[in-house]
Every structure is written in C-alpha cells, then in structure tokens.
Amino acid sequence: MSEDEPTSSVAPELLTREEHRLTHHGRYELDSQTRKLTKNGKTARLRHRLNLAIIVLIVLIVITYLVLFFL
C-alpha cells in the first residue's frame, strides 16, 4: 500500500446514474435514506438555475441593444 492511497476502509457512497444526474455530479445535498434531494439541495439547485437564467437574459438583452444600435 502506497502513501498516496487513502487508509479508510469505508467505501465512498456510490450514486446511481439517476442520482448522479439529479445532484449534478454530487454538487447538491442528497438524503442518504430517501435518496432524494434535501431542502438545502433543492434550494441550491434552484439558485443555480435562476442565476444561469439571469445571466442568459442579460446577455440576450445586451445583444438586442447592440443589434438595434448598429441597425
């Protein structure tokens, strides 16, 4: 056994493909018993989606103004 390998004998909790997709590669909190997103996980996922939507809308507004300005 080399020094770089972890010494813990406990295997990491494996996620199914659906759970991995649901948690966005383990980024959002998942309840270990129900295997569903917790309230904090749902909040974090919604916050991420809303931030992404705001950024896309801002970019589209800027593009629209540029097109109208140079038209």
URMO-V414431 format. One record per residue. RES is the residue in one small letter. NEAR is the number of other ideal C-beta (glycine too) atoms within 8 Angstrom. D_LAST is the distance of its C-alpha to the last C-alpha in Angstrom with 1 decimal. Layout:
BEGIN
<<RES & NEAR & D_LAST> <RES & NEAR & D_LAST>>
END
This chain:
BEGIN
<<m & 3 & 67.9> <s & 4 & 65.6> <e & 3 & 64.6> <d & 3 & 60.9> <e & 6 & 61.5> <p & 3 & 61.6> <t & 5 & 65.1> <s & 4 & 64.3> <s & 3 & 66.0> <v & 4 & 63.7> <a & 4 & 61.0> <p & 4 & 57.5> <e & 5 & 56.5> <l & 5 & 54.8> <l & 9 & 52.0> <t & 6 & 51.5> <r & 6 & 48.3> <e & 6 & 47.2> <e & 10 & 48.1> <h & 10 & 46.3> <r & 7 & 43.1> <l & 10 & 43.6> <t & 14 & 44.1> <h & 9 & 41.2> <h & 5 & 43.6> <g & 8 & 46.0> <r & 6 & 43.5> <y & 12 & 44.4> <e & 9 & 47.9> <l & 14 & 50.0> <d & 9 & 53.3> <s & 5 & 56.0> <q & 4 & 58.1> <t & 4 & 55.7> <r & 7 & 53.3> <k & 7 & 50.3> <l & 11 & 47.8> <t & 9 & 49.3> <k & 5 & 47.7> <n & 7 & 46.5> <g & 12 & 45.1> <k & 10 & 43.2> <t & 8 & 41.8> <a & 11 & 40.7> <r & 11 & 39.1> <l & 8 & 37.2> <r & 8 & 36.1> <h & 9 & 34.7> <r & 8 & 32.8> <l & 8 & 31.4> <n & 8 & 30.3> <l & 8 & 28.6> <a & 8 & 26.8> <i & 8 & 25.7> <i & 8 & 24.3> <v & 8 & 22.4> <l & 8 & 20.9> <i & 8 & 19.9> <v & 8 & 18.2> <l & 8 & 16.3> <i & 8 & 15.3> <v & 8 & 14.1> <i & 8 & 12.1> <t & 8 & 10.5> <y & 8 & 9.8> <l & 8 & 8.4> <v & 8 & 5.9> <l & 7 & 5.2> <f & 6 & 5.7> <f & 5 & 3.8> <l & 4 & 0.0>>
END
